[in-house]
């Protein structure tokens, strides 16, 4: 036994050992000196250590419990479904409770305002009476209003001559107000709804005592309504005016609001007058709510006091009043429908929880089977198969796992095939690089430089230049719709077709004289022939933008046809000029017509052809690089070599996008007139 205790003691950590020592010390002190302060300190320290150890045990237990995926899913369902529902129900109940209390206060205050308005009407009747008939009007008005307002008081103060109704009211004198006043007034410790109208120095007053019985009657069905008895203000004389700070404190003895203390008894210790309805169910609790009412003092009308109105009611009573259950059967059915929906929601929630737990079992079973299968695969056992049950996604997952093990060898073969395809694409890239011009033709007055950088291994952009008749140069640029292998194939087809068209056209017009522009060839006819050939030899969805220009080195004249391509830019002493677009794309429509345009190059002019891979890339804010930035960059660096200008332009586009990966092929051709 001693050896077992020693072994267990050694297994304990430092905190566990400290907890045992402190607990033992506390038990000894509790037996010897229980009332010493040091014993209380040790007790507190022991409680803290025990709480910490309990927390560690709970964490350890939770880790053990939720290690299995099934238990983890159950806990997740509790947090995802049950806890939010409970919080929503609590919030809805609290909101309904607060709304009901405020509705009760609103109904009572509304009826109190109507009472004050009635007092104002009665005082107005007295004001409008002729002096000789005031006594009769006073009596008749009191008799008319007395049935609705029991204990009503009417008073006329005519320059010190006071008329009262009833004669036994015993008011004595008016409150001596200097202007019209209405609301709630406090007189001899009781509250009245009153209105006092001043006319020509005379006062006309109507008031009704706000007794517990009267207040409970003005809002039928609400419950017991009364003013709380008396108050005491701390640090201030009674009746002094002050600004409210809205502080609140409730105890069993009373309520303190705004440094004023109210006892939880009715004014004048009046007995309960309103009758609370019987509870509709065990959850139909009686509630009490307060409403602050600002009152004036009869003796000093300029001083305002705080009156606290207590409302004692039930939630079912408020619901009956709001829904008008006695007068409208449809409205009375709303609470029943609400509770029916609530019960239905609760049932659905319970059923959902059960279904969720059941589904979690199927999920965890499938995951466990997959876990075993992966362990077998890790050991290179590809013959293991998972038992497939059911016809759902989990069954499909198990089937997919079985298919995966069957196809592993096939996937290895596919990987080898992919490597072979990559090698072939690399060969295609090398072949395409051979299609681009290796070097620019040498002319006396023109220098041409071009560069294409593909977005992928192969490009759909195209550019070419070829000498025609010794001193003439054909320059072409195009952009095939799409990317990848298909675009590269169409690009090579365009190059072959163009060179064939150039050769065929030169042979056809060899004996003929040159046209007015100095060329035997027509760019419009060449592009039209190219369009028909592409339309006939490619699929309908394949097309390209294309621009063909013929330059005469002796005259400096450029004749061009732009088939839907971005307008080339001419930069020179005359400013910046965007060249024309003479027709639509090639390869899309068989009968498209293409015109020709001419432009004269002067010494120092730069003619720039480009594709949309230069102008359309966007930065992180969605703003395109644009032609204006391209023109500005080329213009500022026009003195640099053409190859350096193209490199700077492409680097600027990469910096603009903020990523080294190209979104589209970038191609630029620059012709400089020497």
Secondary structure in CASP SS format (residue, H / E / C, confidence):
PFRMAT SS
TARGET T0000
AUTHOR 0000-0000-0000
METHOD secondary structure of the structure
MODEL  1
X C 1.00
X H 1.00
X H 1.00
X H 1.00
X H 1.00
X H 1.00
X H 1.00
X H 1.00
X H 1.00
X H 1.00
X H 1.00
X C 1.00
X C 1.00
X H 1.00
X H 1.00
X H 1.00
X H 1.00
X H 1.00
X H 1.00
X H 1.00
X H 1.00
X H 1.00
X H 1.00
X H 1.00
X H 1.00
X H 1.00
X H 1.00
X H 1.00
X H 1.00
X H 1.00
X H 1.00
X H 1.00
X C 1.00
X C 1.00
X C 1.00
X C 1.00
X H 1.00
X H 1.00
X H 1.00
X H 1.00
X H 1.00
X H 1.00
X H 1.00
X H 1.00
X H 1.00
X H 1.00
X H 1.00
X H 1.00
X H 1.00
X H 1.00
X H 1.00
X H 1.00
X H 1.00
X H 1.00
X H 1.00
X H 1.00
X H 1.00
X H 1.00
X H 1.00
X H 1.00
X H 1.00
X H 1.00
X H 1.00
X H 1.00
X H 1.00
X C 1.00
X C 1.00
X C 1.00
X H 1.00
X H 1.00
X H 1.00
X H 1.00
X H 1.00
X H 1.00
X H 1.00
X H 1.00
X H 1.00
X H 1.00
X H 1.00
X H 1.00
X H 1.00
X H 1.00
X H 1.00
X H 1.00
X H 1.00
X H 1.00
X H 1.00
X H 1.00
X H 1.00
X H 1.00
X H 1.00
X H 1.00
X H 1.00
X H 1.00
X H 1.00
X H 1.00
X H 1.00
X H 1.00
X H 1.00
X H 1.00
X H 1.00
X H 1.00
X H 1.00
X H 1.00
X H 1.00
X H 1.00
X H 1.00
X H 1.00
X H 1.00
X H 1.00
X H 1.00
X H 1.00
X H 1.00
X H 1.00
X H 1.00
X H 1.00
X H 1.00
X H 1.00
X H 1.00
X H 1.00
X H 1.00
X H 1.00
X H 1.00
X H 1.00
X H 1.00
X H 1.00
X H 1.00
X H 1.00
X C 1.00
X C 1.00
X H 1.00
X H 1.00
X H 1.00
X H 1.00
X H 1.00
X H 1.00
X H 1.00
X H 1.00
X H 1.00
X H 1.00
X H 1.00
X H 1.00
X H 1.00
X H 1.00
X H 1.00
X H 1.00
X C 1.00
X C 1.00
X C 1.00
X C 1.00
X C 1.00
X C 1.00
X E 1.00
X E 1.00
X E 1.00
X E 1.00
X E 1.00
X E 1.00
X C 1.00
X C 1.00
X E 1.00
X E 1.00
X E 1.00
X E 1.00
X E 1.00
X C 1.00
X H 1.00
X H 1.00
X H 1.00
X C 1.00
X C 1.00
X C 1.00
X C 1.00
X C 1.00
X C 1.00
X C 1.00
X C 1.00
X C 1.00
X C 1.00
X C 1.00
X E 1.00
X E 1.00
X E 1.00
X E 1.00
X E 1.00
X E 1.00
X E 1.00
X C 1.00
X C 1.00
X E 1.00
X E 1.00
X E 1.00
X E 1.00
X E 1.00
X E 1.00
X E 1.00
X E 1.00
X E 1.00
X E 1.00
X C 1.00
X C 1.00
X E 1.00
X E 1.00
X E 1.00
X E 1.00
X E 1.00
X E 1.00
X E 1.00
X E 1.00
X C 1.00
X C 1.00
X H 1.00
X H 1.00
X H 1.00
X H 1.00
X H 1.00
X H 1.00
X H 1.00
X C 1.00
X C 1.00
X C 1.00
X C 1.00
X E 1.00
X E 1.00
X E 1.00
X E 1.00
X E 1.00
X E 1.00
X E 1.00
X E 1.00
X E 1.00
X E 1.00
X E 1.00
X C 1.00
X C 1.00
X C 1.00
X C 1.00
X C 1.00
X C 1.00
X C 1.00
X C 1.00
X C 1.00
X C 1.00
X C 1.00
X C 1.00
X C 1.00
X C 1.00
X E 1.00
X E 1.00
X E 1.00
X C 1.00
X C 1.00
X C 1.00
X E 1.00
X E 1.00
X E 1.00
X E 1.00
X C 1.00
X C 1.00
X E 1.00
X E 1.00
X E 1.00
X E 1.00
X E 1.00
X E 1.00
X E 1.00
X H 1.00
X H 1.00
X H 1.00
X C 1.00
X C 1.00
X C 1.00
X C 1.00
X C 1.00
X C 1.00
X C 1.00
X C 1.00
X C 1.00
X C 1.00
X C 1.00
X C 1.00
X C 1.00
X C 1.00
X C 1.00
X C 1.00
X E 1.00
X E 1.00
X E 1.00
X E 1.00
X E 1.00
X E 1.00
X E 1.00
X E 1.00
X E 1.00
X E 1.00
X E 1.00
X E 1.00
X C 1.00
X C 1.00
X C 1.00
X C 1.00
X C 1.00
X C 1.00
X E 1.00
X E 1.00
X E 1.00
X E 1.00
X E 1.00
X E 1.00
X E 1.00
X E 1.00
X E 1.00
X E 1.00
X E 1.00
X H 1.00
X H 1.00
X H 1.00
X H 1.00
X H 1.00
X H 1.00
X H 1.00
X H 1.00
X H 1.00
X C 1.00
X C 1.00
X C 1.00
X C 1.00
X C 1.00
X H 1.00
X H 1.00
X H 1.00
X H 1.00
X H 1.00
X H 1.00
X H 1.00
X H 1.00
X H 1.00
X H 1.00
X H 1.00
X H 1.00
X H 1.00
X H 1.00
X H 1.00
X H 1.00
X H 1.00
X H 1.00
X H 1.00
X H 1.00
X H 1.00
X H 1.00
X H 1.00
X H 1.00
X H 1.00
X H 1.00
X H 1.00
X H 1.00
X H 1.00
X H 1.00
X H 1.00
X H 1.00
X H 1.00
X H 1.00
X H 1.00
X H 1.00
X H 1.00
X H 1.00
X H 1.00
X H 1.00
X H 1.00
X H 1.00
X H 1.00
X H 1.00
X H 1.00
X H 1.00
X H 1.00
X H 1.00
X H 1.00
X H 1.00
X C 1.00
X C 1.00
X C 1.00
X C 1.00
X C 1.00
X C 1.00
X C 1.00
X C 1.00
X C 1.00
X C 1.00
X C 1.00
X C 1.00
X C 1.00
X C 1.00
X H 1.00
X H 1.00
X H 1.00
X H 1.00
X H 1.00
X H 1.00
X H 1.00
X H 1.00
X H 1.00
X H 1.00
X H 1.00
X H 1.00
X H 1.00
X H 1.00
X H 1.00
X H 1.00
X H 1.00
X H 1.00
X H 1.00
X H 1.00
X H 1.00
X H 1.00
X H 1.00
X H 1.00
X H 1.00
X H 1.00
X H 1.00
X H 1.00
X H 1.00
X H 1.00
X H 1.00
X H 1.00
X H 1.00
X H 1.00
X H 1.00
X H 1.00
X H 1.00
X H 1.00
X H 1.00
X H 1.00
X H 1.00
X H 1.00
X H 1.00
X C 1.00
X C 1.00
X C 1.00
X C 1.00
X C 1.00
X C 1.00
X C 1.00
X C 1.00
X C 1.00
X C 1.00
X E 1.00
X E 1.00
X E 1.00
X E 1.00
X E 1.00
X E 1.00
X E 1.00
X E 1.00
X C 1.00
X C 1.00
X C 1.00
X C 1.00
X C 1.00
X C 1.00
X C 1.00
X E 1.00
X E 1.00
X E 1.00
X E 1.00
X E 1.00
X E 1.00
X E 1.00
X E 1.00
X C 1.00
X C 1.00
X C 1.00
X E 1.00
X E 1.00
X E 1.00
X E 1.00
X E 1.00
X E 1.00
X E 1.00
X E 1.00
X E 1.00
X C 1.00
X C 1.00
X C 1.00
X H 1.00
X H 1.00
X H 1.00
X H 1.00
X H 1.00
X H 1.00
X H 1.00
X H 1.00
X H 1.00
X H 1.00
X H 1.00
X H 1.00
X H 1.00
X H 1.00
X H 1.00
X H 1.00
X H 1.00
X H 1.00
X H 1.00
X H 1.00
X H 1.00
X H 1.00
X H 1.00
X H 1.00
X H 1.00
X C 1.00
X C 1.00
X C 1.00
X C 1.00
X C 1.00
X C 1.00
X C 1.00
X C 1.00
X C 1.00
X C 1.00
X C 1.00
X C 1.00
X C 1.00
X C 1.00
X H 1.00
X H 1.00
X H 1.00
X H 1.00
X H 1.00
X H 1.00
X H 1.00
X H 1.00
X H 1.00
X H 1.00
X H 1.00
X H 1.00
X H 1.00
X H 1.00
X H 1.00
X C 1.00
X C 1.00
X C 1.00
X C 1.00
X C 1.00
X C 1.00
X E 1.00
X E 1.00
X E 1.00
X E 1.00
X E 1.00
X E 1.00
X E 1.00
X E 1.00
X E 1.00
X C 1.00
X C 1.00
X C 1.00
X C 1.00
X E 1.00
X E 1.00
X E 1.00
X E 1.00
X E 1.00
X E 1.00
X E 1.00
X E 1.00
X C 1.00
X C 1.00
X C 1.00
X C 1.00
X E 1.00
X E 1.00
X E 1.00
X E 1.00
X C 1.00
X C 1.00
X E 1.00
X E 1.00
X E 1.00
X E 1.00
X C 1.00
X C 1.00
X C 1.00
X C 1.00
X E 1.00
X C 1.00
X C 1.00
X E 1.00
X C 1.00
X C 1.00
X C 1.00
X C 1.00
X C 1.00
X C 1.00
X C 1.00
X C 1.00
X C 1.00
X C 1.00
X E 1.00
X E 1.00
X E 1.00
X E 1.00
X C 1.00
X C 1.00
X C 1.00
X C 1.00
X C 1.00
X E 1.00
X E 1.00
X E 1.00
X E 1.00
X E 1.00
X C 1.00
X H 1.00
X H 1.00
X H 1.00
X H 1.00
X C 1.00
X C 1.00
X E 1.00
X C 1.00
X C 1.00
X C 1.00
X C 1.00
X C 1.00
X E 1.00
X C 1.00
X H 1.00
X H 1.00
X H 1.00
X H 1.00
X H 1.00
X H 1.00
X H 1.00
X H 1.00
X H 1.00
X H 1.00
X H 1.00
X C 1.00
X C 1.00
X C 1.00
X C 1.00
X C 1.00
X H 1.00
X H 1.00
X H 1.00
X H 1.00
X H 1.00
X H 1.00
X H 1.00
X H 1.00
X H 1.00
X H 1.00
X H 1.00
X H 1.00
X H 1.00
X H 1.00
X H 1.00
X H 1.00
X C 1.00
X C 1.00
X C 1.00
X C 1.00
X C 1.00
X C 1.00
X C 1.00
X C 1.00
X E 1.00
X E 1.00
X E 1.00
X E 1.00
X E 1.00
X E 1.00
X E 1.00
X E 1.00
X C 1.00
END
